[in-house]
């Protein structure tokens, strides 16, 4: 079997303004949470709404763009890869996280209502 690519695409809304950082090394990143929504009928036939929050990170020029342009409530389409990592918190507990490392993004600003 040929190699499989780690690729993910998400469509949702920025849950927060993107946070832009510059490190001493000169590298830059931007992080934000993306909210995706799903609606389904439960076993009783009632509609249920479910929101998932995804952690996103980007680097370099794309991070600069995201840090400047992505604001809470903006509709966003992102593509990238899933990366799993772990760290030990202040209480010495090992924690795990999954992030989407974004390499493509398209933003749509919140539209103001139009009235006739």
C-alpha positions as CSV (number, residue, x, y, z in Angstrom):
1,X,0.0,0.0,0.0
2,X,1.3,3.5,-0.8
3,X,2.0,6.0,2.0
4,X,-1.1,7.7,3.5
5,X,-1.1,11.4,4.1
6,X,-2.1,13.1,7.3
7,X,-4.5,15.7,6.1
8,X,-7.5,17.4,7.7
9,X,-9.9,20.1,6.6
10,X,-12.3,21.9,8.9
11,X,-15.0,24.5,8.4
12,X,-16.2,26.5,11.4
13,X,-16.0,29.7,13.4
14,X,-13.1,31.2,15.3
15,X,-14.0,30.7,18.9
16,X,-11.5,33.4,20.0
17,X,-9.2,36.0,18.4
18,X,-6.0,34.4,17.2
19,X,-3.0,34.8,19.6
20,X,0.2,35.8,17.7
21,X,3.6,35.2,19.3
22,X,7.2,35.9,18.3
23,X,10.0,33.9,20.0
24,X,13.6,34.9,20.8
25,X,14.7,32.8,17.8
26,X,12.6,35.0,15.5
27,X,10.1,32.2,14.8
28,X,6.4,33.2,15.0
29,X,3.2,31.3,15.6
30,X,-0.5,32.0,15.9
31,X,-2.9,29.9,17.9
32,X,-6.7,29.9,18.0
33,X,-9.7,27.6,18.7
34,X,-12.1,26.7,15.9
35,X,-15.7,25.7,16.7
36,X,-17.4,23.2,14.5
37,X,-21.1,22.4,14.8
38,X,-23.1,19.2,14.2
39,X,-26.8,18.7,14.3
40,X,-28.4,15.3,14.6
41,X,-31.5,13.5,15.8
42,X,-31.2,11.4,19.0
43,X,-32.9,8.1,19.6
44,X,-36.1,9.8,20.6
45,X,-36.2,11.8,17.3
46,X,-35.3,15.1,19.0
47,X,-32.8,17.4,17.3
48,X,-29.4,17.7,19.2
49,X,-26.7,20.3,18.6
50,X,-23.1,19.5,19.3
51,X,-20.1,21.8,19.2
52,X,-16.5,20.6,19.0
53,X,-13.5,22.9,19.7
54,X,-10.3,22.3,17.8
55,X,-6.9,23.7,18.6
56,X,-5.1,25.2,15.6
57,X,-1.5,26.5,15.3
58,X,0.3,28.0,12.3
59,X,3.9,29.2,11.8
60,X,5.8,31.9,9.8
61,X,4.1,34.1,7.3
62,X,0.8,32.3,7.6
63,X,0.9,32.9,11.4
64,X,1.4,36.6,10.8
65,X,-1.7,36.6,8.5
66,X,-3.8,34.6,11.0
67,X,-2.7,36.8,14.0
68,X,-3.7,39.9,12.1
69,X,-6.9,38.7,10.4
70,X,-8.6,36.0,12.4
71,X,-11.1,37.4,14.9
72,X,-13.7,35.7,17.1
73,X,-16.8,34.9,15.1
74,X,-15.1,34.8,11.7
75,X,-16.1,31.8,9.5
76,X,-12.9,29.9,8.6
77,X,-11.9,27.1,6.3
78,X,-8.6,25.5,7.2
79,X,-6.5,22.6,5.9
80,X,-3.4,21.1,7.6
81,X,-2.2,18.0,9.5
82,X,-3.0,16.6,12.9
83,X,-0.2,16.5,15.4
84,X,-0.3,14.8,18.8
85,X,2.0,15.8,21.6
86,X,2.4,15.5,25.3
87,X,3.7,17.7,28.2
88,X,3.9,17.6,31.9
89,X,1.9,20.3,33.7
90,X,2.8,22.2,36.9
91,X,1.3,19.4,39.0
92,X,3.6,16.8,37.3
93,X,0.7,15.3,35.4
94,X,1.3,14.1,31.9
95,X,-1.2,15.8,29.5
96,X,-1.9,15.0,25.9
97,X,-3.1,17.3,23.1
98,X,-4.0,17.2,19.4
99,X,-3.6,20.3,17.3
100,X,-4.1,21.0,13.6
101,X,-1.0,22.5,12.1
102,X,-2.6,24.9,9.5
103,X,-1.0,25.3,6.1
104,X,-4.0,26.8,4.3
105,X,-6.7,29.1,5.5
106,X,-9.6,31.1,4.1
107,X,-11.5,33.6,6.2
108,X,-14.9,35.1,5.9
109,X,-15.7,38.1,8.1
110,X,-18.9,38.2,10.0
111,X,-21.6,39.7,7.8
112,X,-23.7,42.5,9.0
113,X,-27.5,42.0,8.6
114,X,-28.9,43.6,5.4
115,X,-32.3,45.1,5.6
116,X,-34.5,46.3,2.8
